[in-house]
Amino acid sequence: MHRRLLLSTTFVPLLLGGCLNVKTEPIEVKPIHITVDVNVRVERALDDFFGDLDEKSTTIEPSKS
Amino acid sequence: MHRLRFLTLLFALGVVAVSAFAAESAADIRRRMEQRLPVIDRLKTAETVGENNRGLLEVRGAGGAEAGAVVAEENRDRQAVYALIAKETGATADSVGQARAKQIAAHSRGGVWVQDASGAWKKK
């Protein structure tokens, strides 16, 4: 009886502790994705505005993209 | 009901007017920058001005009054463009300027002064 009680008091908290970690991963991925998306949009907007000017400049080589 | 329609129409006209004004001012800025470009190129080639790490021009050493005035005008227009792009993309104007500085540093031809992210100046 004592042995069963000892086993359950040892393993039940471990099992419950193991279940607590499940939903944390997606939370970290999303902001990184959004940051990359904003950076890409900024690069594209800069290319749209300055692309023609850079081509006319004698001190800047136009980007190949 | 009529009042609601009138207000909706007024709001729509306002949006159109603001968009038209923004488009016109971006085109105006580009035109001014294009007209100024030969002078900026000359000053950069002469090593009188350099490109800093915030996407703006800086007078290096004794640049003279002409360089100071042109740099001030160019920087005012660049900051306006960065603010427009920031509004469009959800970024900050500072981060847009830094992104532009990286583009300029990567693509500048030899002999142009550029400032790296740490603040150090070097000639390309």
N, CA and C atoms of all chains as a GROMACS GRO file, in nm:
protein
  567
    1MET      N    1   0.082  -0.121   0.000
    1MET     CA    2   0.000   0.000   0.000
    1MET      C    3   0.086   0.127   0.000
    2HIS      N    4   0.187   0.123   0.087
    2HIS     CA    5   0.280   0.236   0.096
    2HIS      C    6   0.359   0.254  -0.033
    3ARG      N    7   0.395   0.138  -0.090
    3ARG     CA    8   0.474   0.141  -0.213
    3ARG      C    9   0.394   0.205  -0.328
    4ARG      N   10   0.265   0.167  -0.337
    4ARG     CA   11   0.179   0.222  -0.442
    4ARG      C   12   0.164   0.375  -0.424
    5LEU      N   13   0.147   0.414  -0.300
    5LEU     CA   14   0.133   0.556  -0.269
    5LEU      C   15   0.260   0.632  -0.307
    6LEU      N   16   0.376   0.571  -0.277
    6LEU     CA   17   0.505   0.634  -0.307
    6LEU      C   18   0.524   0.650  -0.458
    7LEU      N   19   0.488   0.542  -0.532
    7LEU     CA   20   0.502   0.547  -0.679
    7LEU      C   21   0.411   0.655  -0.739
    8SER      N   22   0.287   0.659  -0.691
    8SER     CA   23   0.194   0.757  -0.749
    8SER      C   24   0.235   0.900  -0.714
    9THR      N   25   0.285   0.923  -0.594
    9THR     CA   26   0.327   1.059  -0.559
    9THR      C   27   0.454   1.101  -0.635
   10THR      N   28   0.533   1.004  -0.682
   10THR     CA   29   0.654   1.035  -0.758
   10THR      C   30   0.623   1.060  -0.905
   11PHE      N   31   0.542   0.971  -0.965
   11PHE     CA   32   0.522   0.976  -1.111
   11PHE      C   33   0.409   1.068  -1.157
   12VAL      N   34   0.306   1.082  -1.079
   12VAL     CA   35   0.194   1.168  -1.122
   12VAL      C   36   0.239   1.314  -1.143
   13PRO      N   37   0.314   1.375  -1.053
   13PRO     CA   38   0.362   1.512  -1.080
   13PRO      C   39   0.451   1.521  -1.203
   14LEU      N   40   0.534   1.415  -1.225
   14LEU     CA   41   0.621   1.416  -1.343
   14LEU      C   42   0.538   1.415  -1.471
   15LEU      N   43   0.434   1.327  -1.473
   15LEU     CA   44   0.349   1.319  -1.592
   15LEU      C   45   0.276   1.452  -1.616
   16LEU      N   46   0.226   1.512  -1.510
   16LEU     CA   47   0.156   1.641  -1.525
   16LEU      C   48   0.252   1.750  -1.571
   17GLY      N   49   0.372   1.747  -1.517
   17GLY     CA   50   0.474   1.845  -1.558
   17GLY      C   51   0.507   1.832  -1.704
   18GLY      N   52   0.512   1.709  -1.754
   18GLY     CA   53   0.542   1.683  -1.896
   18GLY      C   54   0.434   1.739  -1.986
   19CYS      N   55   0.312   1.742  -1.940
   19CYS     CA   56   0.202   1.791  -2.023
   19CYS      C   57   0.198   1.943  -2.032
   20LEU      N   58   0.267   2.012  -1.943
   20LEU     CA   59   0.255   2.158  -1.938
   20LEU      C   60   0.328   2.231  -2.049
   21ASN      N   61   0.424   2.165  -2.116
   21ASN     CA   62   0.510   2.232  -2.214
   21ASN      C   63   0.454   2.243  -2.355
   22VAL      N   64   0.344   2.182  -2.384
   22VAL     CA   65   0.302   2.154  -2.522
   22VAL      C   66   0.285   2.277  -2.612
   23LYS      N   67   0.221   2.386  -2.566
   23LYS     CA   68   0.178   2.491  -2.660
   23LYS      C   69   0.267   2.615  -2.666
   24THR      N   70   0.392   2.606  -2.638
   24THR     CA   71   0.476   2.726  -2.634
   24THR      C   72   0.544   2.759  -2.767
   25GLU      N   73   0.575   2.662  -2.852
   25GLU     CA   74   0.658   2.685  -2.971
   25GLU      C   75   0.602   2.784  -3.074
   26PRO      N   76   0.476   2.774  -3.118
   26PRO     CA   77   0.428   2.864  -3.224
   26PRO      C   78   0.435   3.011  -3.187
   27ILE      N   79   0.432   3.043  -3.058
   27ILE     CA   80   0.432   3.182  -3.013
   27ILE      C   81   0.563   3.251  -3.053
   28GLU      N   82   0.675   3.179  -3.051
   28GLU     CA   83   0.803   3.242  -3.084
   28GLU      C   84   0.824   3.260  -3.234
   29VAL      N   85   0.764   3.176  -3.315
   29VAL     CA   86   0.788   3.178  -3.460
   29VAL      C   87   0.723   3.300  -3.526
   30LYS      N   88   0.605   3.338  -3.481
   30LYS     CA   89   0.525   3.438  -3.551
   30LYS      C   90   0.593   3.577  -3.561
   31PRO      N   91   0.643   3.635  -3.452
   31PRO     CA   92   0.705   3.768  -3.464
   31PRO      C   93   0.823   3.770  -3.560
   32ILE      N   94   0.903   3.663  -3.562
   32ILE     CA   95   1.018   3.658  -3.653
   32ILE      C   96   0.968   3.664  -3.797
   33HIS      N   97   0.862   3.589  -3.825
   33HIS     CA   98   0.806   3.586  -3.960
   33HIS      C   99   0.757   3.726  -4.000
   34ILE      N  100   0.690   3.795  -3.907
   34ILE     CA  101   0.638   3.928  -3.935
   34ILE      C  102   0.752   4.026  -3.961
   35THR      N  103   0.860   4.017  -3.881
   35THR     CA  104   0.975   4.105  -3.899
   35THR      C  105   1.036   4.086  -4.037
   36VAL      N  106   1.053   3.962  -4.078
   36VAL     CA  107   1.110   3.932  -4.210
   36VAL      C  108   1.021   3.990  -4.319
   37ASP      N  109   0.890   3.975  -4.301
   37ASP     CA  110   0.794   4.025  -4.399
   37ASP      C  111   0.805   4.177  -4.412
   38VAL      N  112   0.815   4.248  -4.301
   38VAL     CA  113   0.828   4.395  -4.304
   38VAL      C  114   0.958   4.434  -4.373
   39ASN      N  115   1.068   4.364  -4.340
   39ASN     CA  116   1.197   4.395  -4.404
   39ASN      C  117   1.190   4.377  -4.555
   40VAL      N  118   1.124   4.271  -4.599
   40VAL     CA  119   1.111   4.246  -4.743
   40VAL      C  120   1.031   4.358  -4.809
   41ARG      N  121   0.922   4.400  -4.742
   41ARG     CA  122   0.839   4.508  -4.798
   41ARG      C  123   0.916   4.640  -4.803
   42VAL      N  124   0.999   4.665  -4.701
   42VAL     CA  125   1.080   4.788  -4.699
   42VAL      C  126   1.180   4.784  -4.814
   43GLU      N  127   1.249   4.671  -4.832
   43GLU     CA  128   1.347   4.658  -4.941
   43GLU      C  129   1.280   4.683  -5.076
   44ARG      N  130   1.162   4.625  -5.092
   44ARG     CA  131   1.091   4.639  -5.220
   44ARG      C  132   1.049   4.785  -5.243
   45ALA      N  133   0.999   4.850  -5.138
   45ALA     CA  134   0.957   4.990  -5.150
   45ALA      C  135   1.077   5.080  -5.180
   46LEU      N  136   1.190   5.052  -5.117
   46LEU     CA  137   1.313   5.130  -5.145
   46LEU      C  138   1.356   5.111  -5.290
   47ASP      N  139   1.352   4.986  -5.337
   47ASP     CA  140   1.388   4.960  -5.477
   47ASP      C  141   1.294   5.033  -5.573
   48ASP      N  142   1.164   5.032  -5.540
   48ASP     CA  143   1.066   5.099  -5.626
   48ASP      C  144   1.096   5.248  -5.636
   49PHE      N  145   1.127   5.309  -5.522
   49PHE     CA  146   1.147   5.454  -5.524
   49PHE      C  147   1.284   5.492  -5.579
   50PHE      N  148   1.389   5.423  -5.532
   50PHE     CA  149   1.525   5.467  -5.564
   50PHE      C  150   1.587   5.394  -5.685
   51GLY      N  151   1.520   5.289  -5.735
   51GLY     CA  152   1.578   5.210  -5.844
   51GLY      C  153   1.620   5.294  -5.964
   52ASP      N  154   1.528   5.378  -6.012
   52ASP     CA  155   1.558   5.462  -6.129
   52ASP      C  156   1.667   5.565  -6.098
   53LEU      N  157   1.659   5.623  -5.978
   53LEU     CA  158   1.759   5.724  -5.939
   53LEU      C  159   1.899   5.659  -5.932
   54ASP      N  160   1.906   5.539  -5.874
   54ASP     CA  161   2.035   5.470  -5.862
   54ASP      C  162   2.094   5.439  -5.999
   55GLU      N  163   2.005   5.408  -6.095
   55GLU     CA  164   2.054   5.379  -6.231
   55GLU      C  165   2.116   5.503  -6.296
   56LYS      N  166   2.063   5.619  -6.261
   56LYS     CA  167   2.115   5.744  -6.318
   56LYS      C  168   2.237   5.796  -6.243
   57SER      N  169   2.258   5.746  -6.122
   57SER     CA  170   2.370   5.796  -6.040
   57SER      C  171   2.504   5.742  -6.093
   58THR      N  172   2.606   5.827  -6.080
   58THR     CA  173   2.740   5.781  -6.123
   58THR      C  174   2.818   5.726  -6.004
   59THR      N  175   2.761   5.734  -5.883
   59THR     CA  176   2.833   5.684  -5.765
   59THR      C  177   2.772   5.557  -5.707
   60ILE      N  178   2.658   5.515  -5.764
   60ILE     CA  179   2.593   5.392  -5.714
   60ILE      C  180   2.573   5.295  -5.830
   61GLU      N  181   2.614   5.170  -5.805
   61GLU     CA  182   2.588   5.068  -5.906
   61GLU      C  183   2.447   5.017  -5.884
   62PRO      N  184   2.362   5.014  -5.988
   62PRO     CA  185   2.226   4.966  -5.968
   62PRO      C  186   2.225   4.820  -5.924
   63SER      N  187   2.128   4.784  -5.838
   63SER     CA  188   2.122   4.644  -5.792
   63SER      C  189   2.076   4.556  -5.907
   64LYS      N  190   2.124   4.429  -5.904
   64LYS     CA  191   2.094   4.339  -6.016
   64LYS      C  192   1.956   4.276  -6.009
   65SER      N  193   1.886   4.289  -5.892
   65SER     CA  194   1.756   4.224  -5.877
   65SER      C  195   1.648   4.297  -5.956
   66MET      N  196  -3.049   5.904  -4.218
   66MET     CA  197  -3.000   5.815  -4.325
   66MET      C  198  -2.920   5.893  -4.429
   67HIS      N  199  -2.980   6.009  -4.471
   67HIS     CA  200  -2.912   6.095  -4.568
   67HIS      C  201  -2.782   6.150  -4.512
   68ARG      N  202  -2.789   6.180  -4.382
   68ARG     CA  203  -2.671   6.234  -4.315
   68ARG      C  204  -2.557   6.132  -4.314
   69LEU      N  205  -2.594   6.005  -4.288
   69LEU     CA  206  -2.494   5.897  -4.286
   69LEU      C  207  -2.429   5.882  -4.423
   70ARG      N  208  -2.511   5.886  -4.529
   70ARG     CA  209  -2.458   5.877  -4.666
   70ARG      C  210  -2.364   5.993  -4.697
   71PHE      N  211  -2.408   6.112  -4.655
   71PHE     CA  212  -2.328   6.232  -4.679
   71PHE      C  213  -2.192   6.221  -4.609
   72LEU      N  214  -2.195   6.172  -4.484
   72LEU     CA  215  -2.070   6.158  -4.409
   72LEU      C  216  -1.978   6.053  -4.472
   73THR      N  217  -2.037   5.942  -4.519
   73THR     CA  218  -1.959   5.837  -4.585
   73THR      C  219  -1.893   5.891  -4.712
   74LEU      N  220  -1.972   5.967  -4.790
   74LEU     CA  221  -1.921   6.027  -4.913
   74LEU      C  222  -1.807   6.125  -4.882
   75LEU      N  223  -1.828   6.204  -4.777
   75LEU     CA  224  -1.727   6.302  -4.736
   75LEU      C  225  -1.598   6.231  -4.696
   76PHE      N  226  -1.611   6.121  -4.622
   76PHE     CA  227  -1.495   6.043  -4.578
   76PHE      C  228  -1.421   5.986  -4.699
   77ALA      N  229  -1.498   5.929  -4.795
   77ALA     CA  230  -1.437   5.870  -4.914
   77ALA      C  231  -1.361   5.975  -4.994
   78LEU      N  232  -1.422   6.093  -5.008
   78LEU     CA  233  -1.355   6.203  -5.081
   78LEU      C  234  -1.227   6.244  -5.010
   79GLY      N  235  -1.232   6.246  -4.878
   79GLY     CA  236  -1.114   6.279  -4.798
   79GLY      C  237  -1.002   6.181  -4.821
   80VAL      N  238  -1.035   6.051  -4.822
   80VAL     CA  239  -0.934   5.946  -4.845
   80VAL      C  240  -0.871   5.964  -4.983
   81VAL      N  241  -0.956   5.988  -5.085
   81VAL     CA  242  -0.906   6.007  -5.221
   81VAL      C  243  -0.813   6.129  -5.227
   82ALA      N  244  -0.855   6.238  -5.163
   82ALA     CA  245  -0.775   6.361  -5.165
   82ALA      C  246  -0.640   6.339  -5.098
   83VAL      N  247  -0.640   6.271  -4.982
   83VAL     CA  248  -0.515   6.246  -4.910
   83VAL      C  249  -0.423   6.157  -4.993
   84SER      N  250  -0.479   6.051  -5.058
   84SER     CA  251  -0.398   5.961  -5.141
   84SER      C  252  -0.336   6.037  -5.258
   85ALA      N  253  -0.419   6.123  -5.323
   85ALA     CA  254  -0.369   6.200  -5.437
   85ALA      C  255  -0.256   6.292  -5.394
   86PHE      N  256  -0.273   6.354  -5.276
   86PHE     CA  257  -0.170   6.445  -5.226
   86PHE      C  258  -0.041   6.369  -5.198
   87ALA      N  259  -0.053   6.249  -5.135
   87ALA     CA  260   0.065   6.168  -5.102
   87ALA      C  261   0.138   6.127  -5.228
   88ALA      N  262   0.060   6.082  -5.332
   88ALA     CA  263   0.121   6.038  -5.458
   88ALA      C  264   0.193   6.154  -5.523
   89GLU      N  265   0.129   6.273  -5.522
   89GLU     CA  266   0.189   6.390  -5.585
   89GLU      C  267   0.318   6.428  -5.512
   90SER      N  268   0.315   6.424  -5.379
   90SER     CA  269   0.433   6.468  -5.308
   90SER      C  270   0.549   6.370  -5.327
   91ALA      N  271   0.520   6.238  -5.337
   91ALA     CA  272   0.627   6.141  -5.363
   91ALA      C  273   0.689   6.168  -5.500
   92ALA      N  274   0.605   6.199  -5.599
   92ALA     CA  275   0.655   6.230  -5.734
   92ALA      C  276   0.737   6.358  -5.732
   93ASP      N  277   0.691   6.456  -5.656
   93ASP     CA  278   0.765   6.583  -5.644
   93ASP      C  279   0.902   6.561  -5.583
   94ILE      N  280   0.904   6.480  -5.477
   94ILE     CA  281   1.031   6.452  -5.409
   94ILE      C  282   1.128   6.384  -5.507
   95ARG      N  283   1.077   6.285  -5.580
   95ARG     CA  284   1.164   6.212  -5.675
   95ARG      C  285   1.220   6.308  -5.781
   96ARG      N  286   1.134   6.399  -5.831
   96ARG     CA  287   1.178   6.495  -5.933
   96ARG      C  288   1.290   6.585  -5.878
   97ARG      N  289   1.270   6.633  -5.757
   97ARG     CA  290   1.373   6.718  -5.695
   97ARG      C  291   1.503   6.641  -5.675
   98MET      N  292   1.492   6.516  -5.631
   98MET     CA  293   1.612   6.435  -5.607
   98MET      C  294   1.687   6.408  -5.739
   99GLU      N  295   1.610   6.386  -5.844
   99GLU     CA  296   1.672   6.361  -5.974
   99GLU      C  297   1.746   6.485  -6.024
  100GLN      N  298   1.685   6.602  -6.005
  100GLN     CA  299   1.751   6.728  -6.047
  100GLN      C  300   1.878   6.753  -5.967
  101ARG      N  301   1.877   6.711  -5.842
  101ARG     CA  302   1.990   6.735  -5.752
  101ARG      C  303   2.100   6.630  -5.769
  102LEU      N  304   2.068   6.518  -5.833
  102LEU     CA  305   2.159   6.403  -5.839
  102LEU      C  306   2.300   6.434  -5.894
  103PRO      N  307   2.313   6.511  -6.005
  103PRO     CA  308   2.448   6.539  -6.056
  103PRO      C  309   2.536   6.612  -5.954
  104VAL      N  310   2.476   6.704  -5.878
  104VAL     CA  311   2.552   6.779  -5.776
  104VAL      C  312   2.594   6.685  -5.663
  105ILE      N  313   2.501   6.600  -5.620
  105ILE     CA  314   2.531   6.504  -5.512
  105ILE      C  315   2.643   6.411  -5.557
  106ASP      N  316   2.633   6.360  -5.680
  106ASP     CA  317   2.738   6.270  -5.732
  106ASP      C  318   2.874   6.340  -5.734
  107ARG      N  319   2.873   6.468  -5.777
  107ARG     CA  320   2.999   6.543  -5.784
  107ARG      C  321   3.058   6.559  -5.643
  108LEU      N  322   2.975   6.593  -5.547
  108LEU     CA  323   3.022   6.612  -5.409
  108LEU      C  324   3.072   6.480  -5.348
  109LYS      N  325   3.007   6.370  -5.383
  109LYS     CA  326   3.050   6.239  -5.331
  109LYS      C  327   3.182   6.196  -5.394
  110THR      N  328   3.195   6.222  -5.526
  110THR     CA  329   3.319   6.187  -5.596
  110THR      C  330   3.435   6.272  -5.545
  111ALA      N  331   3.406   6.398  -5.512
  111ALA     CA  332   3.510   6.488  -5.461
  111ALA      C  333   3.541   6.459  -5.312
  112GLU      N  334   3.471   6.362  -5.254
  112GLU     CA  335   3.488   6.321  -5.113
  112GLU      C  336   3.450   6.433  -5.016
  113THR      N  337   3.367   6.526  -5.064
  113THR     CA  338   3.320   6.634  -4.978
  113THR      C  339   3.208   6.586  -4.887
  114VAL      N  340   3.125   6.495  -4.939
  114VAL     CA  341   3.017   6.438  -4.858
  114VAL      C  342   3.024   6.285  -4.861
  115GLY      N  343   2.970   6.225  -4.756
  115GLY     CA  344   2.965   6.079  -4.748
  115GLY      C  345   2.825   6.033  -4.711
  116GLU      N  346   2.805   5.902  -4.720
  116GLU     CA  347   2.675   5.842  -4.688
  116GLU      C  348   2.683   5.782  -4.548
  117ASN      N  349   2.601   5.833  -4.454
  117ASN     CA  350   2.609   5.778  -4.318
  117ASN      C  351   2.522   5.652  -4.301
  118ASN      N  352   2.526   5.594  -4.180
  118ASN     CA  353   2.456   5.466  -4.158
  118ASN      C  354   2.307   5.482  -4.126
  119ARG      N  355   2.254   5.606  -4.146
  119ARG     CA  356   2.109   5.628  -4.128
  119ARG      C  357   2.042   5.661  -4.261
  120GLY      N  358   2.118   5.642  -4.370
  120GLY     CA  359   2.061   5.668  -4.502
  120GLY      C  360   2.060   5.814  -4.539
  121LEU      N  361   2.146   5.895  -4.472
  121LEU     CA  362   2.151   6.039  -4.499
  121LEU      C  363   2.292   6.079  -4.542
  122LEU      N  364   2.301   6.198  -4.603
  122LEU     CA  365   2.432   6.250  -4.643
  122LEU      C  366   2.495   6.327  -4.528
  123GLU      N  367   2.628   6.326  -4.522
  123GLU     CA  368   2.698   6.407  -4.422
  123GLU      C  369   2.815   6.477  -4.489
  124VAL      N  370   2.831   6.606  -4.455
  124VAL     CA  371   2.945   6.682  -4.506
  124VAL      C  372   3.069   6.636  -4.428
  125ARG      N  373   3.174   6.603  -4.504
  125ARG     CA  374   3.298   6.557  -4.438
  125ARG      C  375   3.403   6.667  -4.453
  126GLY      N  376   3.455   6.713  -4.339
  126GLY     CA  377   3.557   6.817  -4.340
  126GLY      C  378   3.499   6.952  -4.379
  127ALA      N  379   3.581   7.034  -4.444
  127ALA     CA  380   3.536   7.167  -4.484
  127ALA      C  381   3.462   7.157  -4.618
  128GLY      N  382   3.333   7.142  -4.611
  128GLY     CA  383   3.255   7.120  -4.733
  128GLY      C  384   3.213   7.247  -4.803
  129GLY      N  385   3.208   7.357  -4.731
  129GLY     CA  386   3.163   7.482  -4.791
  129GLY      C  387   3.013   7.498  -4.781
  130ALA      N  388   2.968   7.620  -4.812
  130ALA     CA  389   2.827   7.654  -4.796
  130ALA      C  390   2.739   7.580  -4.895
  131GLU      N  391   2.788   7.563  -5.019
  131GLU     CA  392   2.708   7.494  -5.122
  131GLU      C  393   2.675   7.352  -5.078
  132ALA      N  394   2.779   7.280  -5.032
  132ALA     CA  395   2.758   7.141  -4.990
  132ALA      C  396   2.658   7.134  -4.875
  133GLY      N  397   2.671   7.223  -4.779
  133GLY     CA  398   2.582   7.222  -4.663
  133GLY      C  399   2.437   7.240  -4.703
  134ALA      N  400   2.412   7.334  -4.795
  134ALA     CA  401   2.274   7.363  -4.838
  134ALA      C  402   2.215   7.245  -4.915
  135VAL      N  403   2.296   7.190  -5.008
  135VAL     CA  404   2.246   7.077  -5.089
  135VAL      C  405   2.221   6.955  -5.001
  136VAL      N  406   2.312   6.929  -4.908
  136VAL     CA  407   2.297   6.814  -4.818
  136VAL      C  408   2.170   6.830  -4.733
  137ALA      N  409   2.145   6.951  -4.684
  137ALA     CA  410   2.025   6.974  -4.602
  137ALA      C  411   1.898   6.948  -4.683
  138GLU      N  412   1.895   6.996  -4.808
  138GLU     CA  413   1.776   6.975  -4.893
  138GLU      C  414   1.757   6.827  -4.925
  139GLU      N  415   1.868   6.760  -4.960
  139GLU     CA  416   1.860   6.618  -4.995
  139GLU      C  417   1.813   6.536  -4.873
  140ASN      N  418   1.870   6.566  -4.757
  140ASN     CA  419   1.832   6.490  -4.637
  140ASN      C  420   1.686   6.511  -4.600
  141ARG      N  421   1.636   6.633  -4.621
  141ARG     CA  422   1.495   6.660  -4.592
  141ARG      C  423   1.405   6.573  -4.682
  142ASP      N  424   1.441   6.564  -4.810
  142ASP     CA  425   1.363   6.482  -4.902
  142ASP      C  426   1.376   6.333  -4.869
  143ARG      N  427   1.499   6.290  -4.837
  143ARG     CA  428   1.518   6.148  -4.803
  143ARG      C  429   1.435   6.110  -4.680
  144GLN      N  430   1.435   6.197  -4.579
  144GLN     CA  431   1.358   6.167  -4.458
  144GLN      C  432   1.208   6.160  -4.487
  145ALA      N  433   1.163   6.245  -4.580
  145ALA     CA  434   1.021   6.241  -4.619
  145ALA      C  435   0.988   6.108  -4.687
  146VAL      N  436   1.080   6.062  -4.773
  146VAL     CA  437   1.060   5.933  -4.841
  146VAL      C  438   1.059   5.819  -4.739
  147TYR      N  439   1.154   5.821  -4.646
  147TYR     CA  440   1.160   5.715  -4.545
  147TYR      C  441   1.031   5.712  -4.462
  148ALA      N  442   0.978   5.830  -4.433
  148ALA     CA  443   0.854   5.837  -4.354
  148ALA      C  444   0.736   5.779  -4.435
  149LEU      N  445   0.733   5.809  -4.566
  149LEU     CA  446   0.626   5.755  -4.651
  149LEU      C  447   0.634   5.603  -4.657
  150ILE      N  448   0.756   5.551  -4.676
  150ILE     CA  449   0.773   5.406  -4.686
  150ILE      C  450   0.740   5.339  -4.551
  151ALA      N  451   0.778   5.404  -4.443
  151ALA     CA  452   0.749   5.350  -4.310
  151ALA      C  453   0.597   5.338  -4.290
  152LYS      N  454   0.526   5.440  -4.334
  152LYS     CA  455   0.380   5.439  -4.320
  152LYS      C  456   0.318   5.328  -4.404
  153GLU      N  457   0.376   5.309  -4.524
  153GLU     CA  458   0.325   5.208  -4.618
  153GLU      C  459   0.348   5.067  -4.567
  154THR      N  460   0.464   5.043  -4.502
  154THR     CA  461   0.507   4.907  -4.470
  154THR      C  462   0.488   4.868  -4.324
  155GLY      N  463   0.462   4.966  -4.237
  155GLY     CA  464   0.450   4.935  -4.095
  155GLY      C  465   0.583   4.933  -4.022
  156ALA      N  466   0.690   4.976  -4.089
  156ALA     CA  467   0.821   4.986  -4.025
  156ALA      C  468   0.836   5.126  -3.963
  157THR      N  469   0.951   5.153  -3.902
  157THR     CA  470   0.977   5.289  -3.854
  157THR      C  471   1.062   5.362  -3.957
  158ALA      N  472   1.055   5.496  -3.957
  158ALA     CA  473   1.134   5.575  -4.053
  158ALA      C  474   1.284   5.550  -4.031
  159ASP      N  475   1.325   5.534  -3.906
  159ASP     CA  476   1.467   5.507  -3.877
  159ASP      C  477   1.513   5.375  -3.939
  160SER      N  478   1.430   5.271  -3.925
  160SER     CA  479   1.470   5.140  -3.980
  160SER      C  480   1.473   5.144  -4.132
  161VAL      N  481   1.383   5.223  -4.193
  161VAL     CA  482   1.384   5.238  -4.340
  161VAL      C  483   1.514   5.307  -4.382
  162GLY      N  484   1.553   5.412  -4.309
  162GLY     CA  485   1.678   5.482  -4.339
  162GLY      C  486   1.799   5.390  -4.324
  163GLN      N  487   1.798   5.307  -4.221
  163GLN     CA  488   1.910   5.214  -4.202
  163GLN      C  489   1.916   5.110  -4.314
  164ALA      N  490   1.797   5.065  -4.358
  164ALA     CA  491   1.793   4.968  -4.470
  164ALA      C  492   1.848   5.034  -4.597
  165ARG      N  493   1.813   5.161  -4.620
  165ARG     CA  494   1.863   5.233  -4.737
  165ARG      C  495   2.015   5.252  -4.727
  166ALA      N  496   2.063   5.281  -4.604
  166ALA     CA  497   2.207   5.298  -4.584
  166ALA      C  498   2.282   5.170  -4.623
  167LYS      N  499   2.226   5.055  -4.587
  167LYS     CA  500   2.290   4.926  -4.623
  167LYS      C  501   2.294   4.909  -4.774
  168GLN      N  502   2.183   4.944  -4.842
  168GLN     CA  503   2.181   4.934  -4.989
  168GLN      C  504   2.289   5.024  -5.050
  169ILE      N  505   2.296   5.148  -5.001
  169ILE     CA  506   2.392   5.244  -5.057
  169ILE      C  507   2.534   5.195  -5.033
  170ALA      N  508   2.561   5.148  -4.909
  170ALA     CA  509   2.696   5.101  -4.877
  170ALA      C  510   2.735   4.981  -4.964
  171ALA      N  511   2.638   4.894  -4.988
  171ALA     CA  512   2.668   4.773  -5.068
  171ALA      C  513   2.693   4.806  -5.215
  172HIS      N  514   2.626   4.909  -5.267
  172HIS     CA  515   2.633   4.935  -5.411
  172HIS      C  516   2.714   5.059  -5.450
  173SER      N  517   2.771   5.130  -5.351
  173SER     CA  518   2.849   5.249  -5.386
  173SER      C  519   2.974   5.211  -5.464
  174ARG      N  520   3.009   5.298  -5.558
  174ARG     CA  521   3.130   5.273  -5.638
  174ARG      C  522   3.253   5.313  -5.558
  175GLY      N  523   3.369   5.272  -5.604
  175GLY     CA  524   3.495   5.301  -5.537
  175GLY      C  525   3.517   5.451  -5.519
  176GLY      N  526   3.575   5.489  -5.404
  176GLY     CA  527   3.607   5.629  -5.380
  176GLY      C  528   3.502   5.704  -5.300
  177VAL      N  529   3.385   5.641  -5.278
  177VAL     CA  530   3.278   5.708  -5.203
  177VAL      C  531   3.294   5.675  -5.054
  178TRP      N  532   3.279   5.778  -4.969
  178TRP     CA  533   3.285   5.758  -4.824
  178TRP      C  534   3.153   5.704  -4.772
  179VAL      N  535   3.160   5.592  -4.696
  179VAL     CA  536   3.038   5.534  -4.636
  179VAL      C  537   3.066   5.502  -4.490
  180GLN      N  538   2.961   5.513  -4.410
  180GLN     CA  539   2.973   5.483  -4.267
  180GLN      C  540   2.911   5.346  -4.241
  181ASP      N  541   2.985   5.259  -4.171
  181ASP     CA  542   2.928   5.125  -4.145
  181ASP      C  543   2.837   5.129  -4.022
  182ALA      N  544   2.776   5.014  -3.990
  182ALA     CA  545   2.677   5.008  -3.881
  182ALA      C  546   2.737   5.047  -3.746
  183SER      N  547   2.868   5.024  -3.729
  183SER     CA  548   2.931   5.057  -3.600
  183SER      C  549   2.965   5.206  -3.589
  184GLY      N  550   2.951   5.280  -3.699
  184GLY     CA  551   2.979   5.424  -3.697
  184GLY      C  552   3.113   5.461  -3.758
  185ALA      N  553   3.190   5.361  -3.800
  185ALA     CA  554   3.323   5.388  -3.859
  185ALA      C  555   3.308   5.427  -4.007
  186TRP      N  556   3.385   5.530  -4.050
  186TRP     CA  557   3.382   5.575  -4.189
  186TRP      C  558   3.492   5.505  -4.267
  187LYS      N  559   3.463   5.466  -4.389
  187LYS     CA  560   3.567   5.407  -4.474
  187LYS      C  561   3.539   5.445  -4.619
  188LYS      N  562   3.647   5.450  -4.697
  188LYS     CA  563   3.632   5.482  -4.839
  188LYS      C  564   3.618   5.351  -4.916
  189LYS      N  565   3.514   5.342  -4.998
  189LYS     CA  566   3.495   5.217  -5.074
  189LYS      C  567   3.597   5.202  -5.184
   0.00000   0.00000   0.00000
